[in-house]
Amino acid sequence: MTTTAPTPAPTDTDEWGVDALDLDAYLARIGFAHTPAAPSTEGLRALHEAHVRTIPFENLDVVLGRTPGLDLESITAKLVHRPRGGYCYEHALLFAAVLARLGYPVVRGVARVRPDHPGPQTHVILLTRVDGVDHLVDVGFGSGVLHPMPLRDGHVVDQAGWPHRLRTDGRTWRLEQHTDDGWKALHAFDTTPQHPVDYTVGNHYIATHPDSPFTGRPVVMRLEPGRCRRLVGTELHTTHPDGRPAERVPVPPEQLDETLRELDITLDPDELSRLRDRLGG
């Protein structure tokens, strides 16, 4: 089963300001020497993987008391021109602009995290159609999704060693990951397009509300085939898809800068000092 084709609104470019994107700088950031050719399944997969493997998922601005800006100039300055990353709003809006500039149709949507609990409807997802097939594009889900996923009920995609699948009841899609306890729902979404103001509201909640998972402690995530690294608070967790026990290593204040650099993030001296103070170091 597939959805109807995700067709962007006629005012897409104006509404989202995609012309502000420095496309050449973005492509250089993710290691592309040339502008990709016409949209294709292979091209989408290559862009998606390069983005996730290059630009970290992180919430450090939020921990430092800043609400990330969602305009493309702010996102580009941070994720493209600095060795920094961001969370789903920043990743998805940047990648949506890239896709739009490269000729892919883009629908910007929203997903409910942990739908069986349920969690808040605050995660940003993208939908695109390429080679006649609709795809979930999810570059900002904690660096957990390495490749786009065709919107086919029950279709399984290997994500760096962790099997993921999409299921649908005909209206709502669920992204699931296979675990030792079976399939676990990560988030659920439909194909309703969102507008910038919708993300402004969600971004404010995620960046400022005491119940947000990102206001209390640093979360940095990096994914590569066979390994996922997560800095959560003052511990570095490393997991592998082969079932071996997770490695948990304390990160004392004096090792914070080195650990962040190993996760492809460089803070300026003031940011690093403030983060250490925030962590009690």
C-alpha positions as CSV (number, residue, x, y, z in Angstrom):
1,M,0.0,0.0,0.0
2,T,1.3,3.5,-0.8
3,T,0.0,6.9,-0.1
4,T,-1.0,9.4,-2.7
5,A,1.9,11.3,-4.2
6,P,3.3,13.9,-1.7
7,T,2.8,17.0,-3.7
8,P,4.3,20.2,-2.3
9,A,2.0,23.3,-2.0
10,P,2.3,25.8,-4.9
11,T,3.8,28.3,-2.5
12,D,6.4,25.9,-1.2
13,T,9.5,27.9,-2.2
14,D,8.1,31.1,-0.9
15,E,6.7,29.6,2.3
16,W,9.9,27.8,3.3
17,G,12.4,30.2,1.8
18,V,14.4,27.4,0.1
19,D,16.2,29.9,-2.1
20,A,18.2,31.0,0.9
21,L,20.0,27.7,1.1
22,D,23.7,27.7,0.2
23,L,23.4,24.4,-1.8
24,D,27.1,24.3,-2.8
25,A,28.2,24.7,0.8
26,Y,25.8,22.0,1.9
27,L,27.0,19.6,-0.7
28,A,30.6,20.2,0.2
29,R,29.8,19.7,3.9
30,I,28.4,16.2,3.2
31,G,31.2,15.3,0.8
32,F,29.6,15.7,-2.6
33,A,32.0,17.1,-5.1
34,H,29.3,17.9,-7.7
35,T,25.6,18.7,-7.7
36,P,23.6,15.4,-8.1
37,A,21.9,14.7,-11.4
38,A,18.2,14.4,-11.8
39,P,16.2,13.0,-8.9
40,S,16.6,9.2,-8.5
41,T,16.1,6.5,-5.8
42,E,19.9,6.0,-5.8
43,G,20.5,9.7,-5.5
44,L,18.1,10.1,-2.6
45,R,19.6,7.2,-0.8
46,A,23.1,8.6,-1.2
47,L,22.1,12.1,0.0
48,H,20.2,10.7,3.0
49,E,23.1,8.5,4.1
50,A,25.7,11.3,3.6
51,H,23.7,13.7,5.6
52,V,23.2,11.4,8.6
53,R,26.8,10.2,8.6
54,T,28.2,13.8,8.4
55,I,25.9,16.1,10.4
56,P,25.4,15.0,14.1
57,F,22.1,14.9,15.9
58,E,22.5,17.1,19.1
59,N,20.6,19.3,21.4
60,L,23.4,21.3,22.9
61,D,21.9,24.7,22.2
62,V,18.8,23.7,24.1
63,V,20.9,22.6,27.1
64,L,22.6,26.0,26.9
65,G,19.3,27.8,27.1
66,R,18.9,28.7,23.4
67,T,15.9,28.0,21.2
68,P,17.3,26.9,17.8
69,G,16.3,29.2,15.0
70,L,14.3,27.5,12.2
71,D,15.1,29.9,9.4
72,L,17.4,28.5,6.8
73,E,20.1,31.2,7.4
74,S,20.3,30.1,11.1
75,I,20.3,26.4,10.3
76,T,22.9,26.7,7.6
77,A,25.2,28.8,9.8
78,K,25.1,26.1,12.4
79,L,24.9,22.8,10.6
80,V,26.7,23.6,7.4
81,H,29.3,26.3,8.2
82,R,30.2,25.0,11.7
83,P,31.2,21.6,12.9
84,R,27.9,21.3,14.7
85,G,24.6,19.5,14.4
86,G,21.0,19.9,15.5
87,Y,17.8,18.1,16.3
88,C,14.9,17.1,14.0
89,Y,13.6,20.5,13.2
90,E,17.0,21.7,12.0
91,H,17.9,18.5,10.2
92,A,14.6,18.1,8.4
93,L,14.1,21.7,7.3
94,L,17.7,21.8,5.9
95,F,17.3,18.5,4.1
96,A,13.8,19.5,2.8
97,A,15.3,22.6,1.2
98,V,18.1,20.5,-0.3
99,L,15.6,18.1,-1.9
100,A,13.4,21.0,-3.1
101,R,16.4,22.7,-4.8
102,L,17.4,19.4,-6.4
103,G,14.0,18.8,-7.9
104,Y,12.4,16.4,-5.5
105,P,8.8,17.0,-4.4
106,V,8.7,17.5,-0.7
107,V,6.0,17.3,2.0
108,R,7.0,18.4,5.4
109,G,5.1,16.4,8.0
110,V,4.9,15.7,11.7
111,A,5.1,12.4,13.7
112,R,4.0,11.3,17.2
113,V,7.0,9.8,19.0
114,R,6.5,6.6,20.9
115,P,2.9,6.3,19.8
116,D,2.0,3.4,22.1
117,H,2.7,5.5,25.2
118,P,1.9,8.0,23.6
119,G,4.5,10.7,23.2
120,P,4.1,14.2,21.8
121,Q,3.4,14.9,18.1
122,T,6.6,16.9,17.8
123,H,8.9,15.0,15.4
124,V,9.5,16.3,11.9
125,I,9.4,13.9,9.0
126,L,9.6,14.4,5.2
127,L,7.9,12.6,2.4
128,T,9.0,12.6,-1.2
129,R,8.2,10.7,-4.4
130,V,11.0,9.4,-6.6
131,D,10.9,6.9,-9.5
132,G,7.1,6.6,-8.9
133,V,7.5,5.5,-5.2
134,D,6.7,7.5,-2.1
135,H,9.4,7.5,0.6
136,L,9.8,8.4,4.2
137,V,12.8,10.7,4.6
138,D,13.9,10.9,8.2
139,V,17.4,12.4,8.6
140,G,16.6,13.9,12.1
141,F,15.3,11.0,14.2
142,G,18.3,10.8,16.5
143,S,20.6,9.7,13.7
144,G,18.7,6.4,13.8
145,V,17.5,6.2,10.2
146,L,20.4,6.0,7.7
147,H,18.3,5.4,4.5
148,P,15.0,6.6,3.2
149,M,12.2,4.0,3.5
150,P,9.6,3.3,0.7
151,L,6.1,3.7,2.0
152,R,5.1,0.0,1.6
153,D,3.2,-1.8,4.3
154,G,5.5,-4.3,6.0
155,H,8.6,-3.4,3.9
156,V,11.8,-3.9,6.0
157,V,14.9,-1.7,5.5
158,D,18.2,-2.4,7.2
159,Q,19.3,0.8,9.0
160,A,23.0,0.4,9.7
161,G,22.3,-3.2,11.0
162,W,19.0,-2.5,12.8
163,P,15.9,-3.7,10.9
164,H,13.2,-1.1,10.5
165,R,9.8,-1.4,8.8
166,L,6.7,0.7,8.1
167,R,3.2,-0.5,8.9
168,T,-0.1,1.3,8.0
169,D,-3.8,1.0,8.8
170,G,-4.6,2.9,5.6
171,R,-4.5,6.3,7.3
172,T,-1.5,6.3,9.7
173,W,2.0,5.0,9.2
174,R,4.1,3.6,12.0
175,L,7.9,3.4,11.9
176,E,9.0,0.3,13.8
177,Q,12.4,-1.1,14.8
178,H,13.1,-4.8,15.5
179,T,14.4,-5.4,19.0
180,D,15.0,-8.5,21.2
181,D,11.4,-8.1,22.3
182,G,9.9,-7.8,18.8
183,W,8.9,-4.8,16.8
184,K,8.9,-1.5,18.7
185,A,7.0,1.5,17.4
186,L,9.3,4.6,17.1
187,H,6.8,7.1,15.7
188,A,3.6,7.4,13.8
189,F,2.6,9.9,11.1
190,D,0.2,10.7,8.3
191,T,0.8,12.6,5.1
192,T,-0.8,15.9,6.2
193,P,1.5,18.8,5.1
194,Q,2.6,21.2,7.9
195,H,3.4,25.0,7.7
196,P,6.3,26.9,9.3
197,V,4.1,28.1,12.2
198,D,3.4,24.4,13.1
199,Y,7.1,23.8,13.6
200,T,7.5,27.1,15.5
201,V,5.0,25.8,18.1
202,G,6.6,22.4,18.4
203,N,10.1,23.8,18.5
204,H,9.2,26.1,21.4
205,Y,7.9,23.1,23.4
206,I,10.9,20.9,22.7
207,A,13.4,23.7,23.5
208,T,11.7,25.1,26.6
209,H,9.2,22.8,28.3
210,P,10.4,21.0,31.4
211,D,8.8,17.7,30.1
212,S,10.8,17.9,26.9
213,P,13.4,15.1,26.6
214,F,16.0,17.6,25.4
215,T,16.0,20.4,28.0
216,G,17.6,18.6,30.9
217,R,20.7,16.9,29.5
218,P,22.9,16.7,26.5
219,V,22.0,14.2,23.8
220,V,24.4,13.6,20.9
221,M,23.9,10.7,18.5
222,R,26.1,9.4,15.7
223,L,25.2,6.4,13.5
224,E,27.3,4.4,11.2
225,P,27.0,0.8,9.8
226,G,27.3,-1.6,12.8
227,R,27.6,1.1,15.5
228,C,25.5,3.8,17.2
229,R,27.1,6.2,19.7
230,R,25.1,8.3,22.1
231,L,26.3,10.9,24.5
232,V,23.5,11.0,27.1
233,G,24.2,13.4,30.0
234,T,27.7,12.5,31.1
235,E,27.8,8.9,29.7
236,L,28.8,7.7,26.3
237,H,26.8,4.7,25.2
238,T,27.9,2.5,22.2
239,T,25.5,-0.1,20.9
240,H,25.8,-2.7,18.1
241,P,23.1,-4.5,16.2
242,D,24.6,-8.0,16.9
243,G,23.2,-8.1,20.4
244,R,26.4,-7.6,22.4
245,P,25.9,-5.6,25.6
246,A,26.0,-1.8,25.3
247,E,29.2,-0.1,26.3
248,R,28.7,2.7,28.9
249,V,31.7,5.0,29.6
250,P,31.6,8.0,31.9
251,V,32.6,11.3,30.4
252,P,34.1,13.6,33.1
253,P,34.2,17.4,32.5
254,E,37.9,17.3,31.4
255,Q,37.1,14.8,28.6
256,L,33.9,16.5,27.4
257,D,35.6,18.5,24.6
258,E,37.5,15.5,23.3
259,T,34.4,13.3,23.4
260,L,32.3,15.9,21.5
261,R,35.1,16.3,18.8
262,E,35.0,12.5,18.4
263,L,31.3,12.8,17.8
264,D,32.1,15.5,15.1
265,I,31.0,18.5,17.2
266,T,33.3,21.5,18.1
267,L,32.1,24.0,20.6
268,D,33.7,27.4,21.0
269,P,35.4,28.1,24.4
270,D,32.4,29.9,25.9
271,E,29.9,27.2,24.8
272,L,32.2,24.5,26.2
273,S,32.6,26.3,29.5
274,R,28.9,26.9,29.9
275,L,28.1,23.3,29.1
276,R,30.6,22.1,31.7
277,D,29.0,24.4,34.2
278,R,25.6,23.1,33.3
279,L,26.8,19.5,33.9
280,G,28.2,20.4,37.2
281,G,31.8,20.4,36.1
